[in-house]
Amino acid sequence: MMRRRDFITLLGGAAAWPLAARAQQGEKMRRVGVLLGGDENDPVWKLRLSTFTQALAGFGWTVGRNLRIDLQWGRDDINRIRALAQELVGLQPDIILTNGTPATAALQRETQAIPIVIAHMGDPVAGGIVPRLNDEPVGNITGFASWEPAMGGKWLELLSEIAPGLKRAAIMFNPDTAPVSTFRPSFETAAAALKVVPIIAPVHGDVDIETAIIALSREPGAGLVVMPDGFVTSHRAPIILAAARSNVPAVYFESPFARDGGLLSYGADRVDPFRRAASYVDRILRGAKPAELPVQLPTKFEMVVNVKTAKALGLTVPQSILLRADEVIE
């Protein structure tokens, strides 16, 4: 069991959240547990967390006055996530915020009583977390889904559009942290329609990433679809680097990949659900039940294309993509 507890500074300030803050006289201190699957040193995760805390402050929840936050980072380690889930539930917080399938599933195993709000996860229905979307959930878990199964085909279509010589495409994911079953059917259906050979590329670390991309590049017409996965978010640097070295065009599911040098990203805004999750946390702290709050699909999507990367790969970004892009990196 892990005993080290990680606390963060509020909105990037220097003062750490107190280990045992005292509520102002007459005001009840509420306790929020937070278990995130990523790494606290990743600026992407820092932004998501600060968005959540700022939104909570907007609802009147101030750390040290009426709120205490117990924060843990899973660092994409399944065993660590499970241990931290058990520890966090043992603290008996009023509510828990989490993200992703591994952390949510670990918390689900530990408690059916403490309310849990998911900031985002790929497919909570396929993951066995909730029985249905956009309806009243059953039990103690609610929140926000990040994707629909049809996105697997959409990413492949975009890859074919920006790399018209595509003949073979691999879908990359970590089977320990993201079930491929969500996106594989639509990916394979699109592959058949586009006459592209579909390849499944499970990875567990940087060596697997490098090996899979090198193998993919041995024949012309190769491409890569990187599936939504907390693991690959944390390992985006080696994925982007390996794709560049092997001259493999790739489509990603969120904008940090394209901004960090990836070719193209398209997907749900991954920051917005943390803002929306704060509204659910606020409502539950004020007496609402998780079963009264439906699990919702994303409402904001964005496309980012990196023209510099396209040129390095010998590709010309078509006008059809440039006109749809929310951001074009020159």
N, C-alpha and C positions, 0 to 999 in steps of 0.2 A: 504494500500500500504506500502510495506516495504522500509525503507529509509536507513537502515544500509547496508554499502557496504563492502564486504570482499576483501581484497587484499592479495596477497601471496608474499613471497620472491622469488627472481629469483634463481632457482637451489639450494634452501636450504640456501642461504646466509642470512646475518643478516639484510641487508638494504631492507626495503619494497619498492615495486614499488611506485613511486611518484604519488600522487593524481592528480597533474597537471604538468607532465613532459614537458620540453621545447625541441623542436627539435633543432639540431644544425643549425646554420645559413645556409639558402638555401636548407634545406632538409625538406620535408613535413612530418608532424606527422600523422600517420594513426592510426585509433582507431579500436580495435578488442574487441568485446563483447564475453564473455565466460559464458555459463550457463551449469553447470554440475549437474547431478541429485544426486550425492553422497555427502559424508561428508568430509570436508576438513581435519579432524583429522585421516582419514583412510589412512594408508600408501599405500594401493593399488591405491587410487585416487591421492595421491601425486606423485607417480611414473608416472602415466599416464599424469598428467599435466606437470611435469618436462620434460617428453619425448617430448611433444608438443612444449614447449618453447625452448628446446635445438634445435629441428629441425628447428624452425623458425629462430633461431640465425644463423644456418647454411646457411639459404637463405638470410642472410643479414639484418634481422629485429631485432633491438636491442631496448629493453625497455629503454625509456628515451632519445633515439637519434632519432629514426624514428617510434617508436611504443609505443602506450599506450594500456594497457589491462584492461578492466573493467570485473572483475571476480565475479561470484555469484555461490553459492552452494545451490542446492535444498534440500539436506538432506532427500530425499525420501518422501517429504511432498508435495502432489499434490497441495494444496492451496498455499503453499509457492512458488512452481515452477511457477504456473500461475501468481502470483503477480510479481515475479522477471522477468518473460518473458516480461510482460507489461512495467516494469520499464526499462529493458535493451533496448528494442526497442525505448522507449522514449528518450534515450540518442543518438539515430541515429548514431550508429557505422558504419564503412565502411563494416563490415562483422561480423558474429556471428558464433562461434564454439559451438556445443552442443553434447549431447549424449542421447541415450535412447528415447523410445516412448513418455513418458509424457512431457519431456522438449521440444522435437522437435515439438510435436503437439501443445503445448502452444505457441511456437514461430510462428508456421505456422498460428495460429489464429490471431496473432498480426501484422504480416507483410507479404506482398507478394512482397515487393520491396527490402528489405535488403538481400543480399546473406547470406545463411545459409549453413554451412558445418557440416555434422554429422560425428563425430569421430567413433561412432558405435551405432547400434541399431539392435534389433532382426530381424525384418522383415519390412522394410519400405514400402513394397507393401501392405501387410496385414494391416499395420497400417494406410494406406491411405495417406502416405507422398509422395510417388512417384508412377507413374503408372507401372514401370517396372525396372528390374535390367539390368546391363551391356548394357545400351543403353543411349542415350542422355536424361536426365531428362527434365521435363517440369516445368517452373517456376523458383523460386529462391532458391531451395533446392537441394543439392547433397551431396555426401559423401560415407560412407562405411557401408555396412551391415555386421552383425556379424555371421549370421546363415542362414542355409537352412532348410526348413520345415522337411526334412528327418532326421534331427538330433534327433528328439524325439524318433524315432525307434532305432537309433544307440545307444543312451544312455541306453535304456532298454536292448538291446542286450548285451552291456558291463556289465550291472548289472547282467544279467543272467549268463554270463560267469564267473564272479568273485564270484558269490553266486549261485551255481548250484541248490540249493534247493528252488529257488524262486518260489512262488506260487501267491503272490499278490504284486502289485507295485503301489505306489502313485506318481503322478506328482505334485510337490509343486510349487506354484507361488503366487504372489499378483495380483489379478485381476485389481487393480487400476493402476498398473505400468507395467504389462506385459500381453498382450492378449494371452490366452492359445490356441486360435484357430490356431496359427502358428504350434505348435508341436503336438497337440492332435491327429490329424488323423494318423500320422506315429507312434505315441506312441501306439495307440489302434490297429493299424494293426500289429505291432510287438508283442503286447500282445496276440493277437489271434493266431499268428503263434507259439509263445512260450508257449501257454496254461497258460498264466498268467492273473489273474484278474486285470484289470486296475481300478485305483481309482483316482479321481480328488480331490486334497487337496488345496483349496484356503486358504491363510493366510493373515492377516493384521497386525500382531504384534507377540511379543514373546510368549504371552499366546496361541495364535492360533497355533504357531509352536509346542510348547510343547504338546498341546492337540492332534494335528493331528498325531504326531509321536507316542505318547503313545497309541492312538487308533489303529494305524497301527500295533503295536507290540503285540497286545493281542492274535493274532493267529500266529503260526509258518509260516516260509517261506515268511516273509514280506521284502520289499525293498523299497527304495526311490530314485526317480529321481528329482533333484532340477533344475528347469527350469531357463534359462537366465533371469535375472531380477535385476535391480539396487537395489531393496529393499532387496532381499535375499543376495546380495553381502555385503551390509551393516549389515545384520543380520546373517552373516555366523557363528559367534561364538555360538549363541544359537542353531542354526540348528545342527552344528557339535556336540555340547555337548548333545543335546537331543537324537540324533541318537546313540551316544555312550552309554548313560544311558539306552536306551531301546534296545540296541543290534540290531539295524537296519542298515544293509549295505546300503550305499548310493553312488550314482554317481552324480558328479557335473559337471558344464559346464566350469569352469576355474580353473587354477592351485592354486590360493591362498587357496582354500578350502582344497585341499589335503595337501598342505604345512602347513596348520593350524591344521591338524589332521583328515581331512576327508579321506575316503577310496580311492576314485579314481576320477580323473577329466580328462575330455577329451573335447577339444573345441578349438575354434579359439584363437590365441594369442590376448589378449585384450589391450596390450600395443602398438603393431605394428600399429593399425589403427590411433592412435594419431600422430605417426610419419608420416604416409601417409596423414593424414588430413592436416598437416602443409604444404605439397606440394600444396594441393588444395587452402589453404588460401593464400599462396604466389602467385599462379597463378592468383587468383581473384584480389588480391591487385594490381597486375601488369596489369590488364585489361581484363582478361578472364571472361566469363559469366558462371554462374552455369550450364546453359543448354548445355554448351560445354564440360562439365566434367561428364562422366558417373558414376552412382552409381555402386560401385564395391563390389564383394564378398571377403571374407577373403582369404589370400594366405598362412598363416602360422597357423598350428594346433599343439597342444602339448598334450601329455598324461602324467599324473603324478600319480603314485601309491604309497600309504603309506603302506608298509609291516607291520610296527608296529601296525597300526590300524587294518589291516587284522587279525593279530594274536590275538589281543584283542577281535575280533568278532568271533574267532574260524574258520577263513577261511584261506585257502592256496591259495596264488596268483598263478594262472596257468602260465606256461611258455609262453603260447601264449600272455599273457598280458605283462609279464616281458620283452619279446623280443621286443615288440612294444613301450614300455614306453620310453619317452624322459628323465624321471627322476624317480628314485626309491628311496623312503625315507625309510631307514632302522630303 
